[in-house]
Amino acid sequence: MRITVSGLPGSGTTSLSRYLSEHHGFSMISAGEVFRQLAREHAMGLAEFGRFAQENPEFDKMIDARQKEIAAGRDDIIVEGRLSGWMVTDADIRIWLFAPIGSRIKRIVFRDQIADDKTAERITIEREECEAARYQNYYNIDINDLSIYHIILNSGHWGVEGLGSIIDTAIMQLDPEKTR
């Protein structure tokens, strides 16, 4: 089974992916973690590295191609990333998480250790706009087109356990032997 988990920054995609990976014994790959690691390796913040990636498309394309390649070669995998639903065309379940901007900003401040909400919001909006332009430019993907997703959930309403429970049910419906 191949599952993709996508959403905007701070929507909880990594937390849900880890939950699913742990509860079902699936392996997991995270485009966001790869992107953060590349930003650290280049001694840049996420927004700055996003602008750098916009000028150097090979970084995004490398991450996207790698995600696609790994997912194609494995079963029982969670593929987490903004474009994973678009890249893993044979996914059994494509999930999109959303949350109100205020919820996402609070998570981002905590996760990325940003000084305040206002700075985090500015950085996040800049990052989202930069990413949307890159996806449109590279792949002709409108990140706001949610029509490819099987499940769209509000992570501002449910915590990771609640979200996980919903997806656990979906997994069981598709393949009862995948539940533990």
FENJO-V722256 format. One record per helix or strand of 3 or more residues. SS is the DSSP state (A for helix, B for strand). FROM is the first residue (numbers start at 0). LEN is the number of residues. If there is no record, write none. Layout:
ss=[SS,SS]
from=[FROM,FROM]
len=[LEN,LEN]
This chain:
ss=[B,A,B,A,A,A,B,A,B,A,A,B,A,A]
from=[1,12,26,30,45,57,76,83,92,100,116,150,159,175]
len=[6,12,4,11,10,15,4,4,6,12,23,4,15,3]
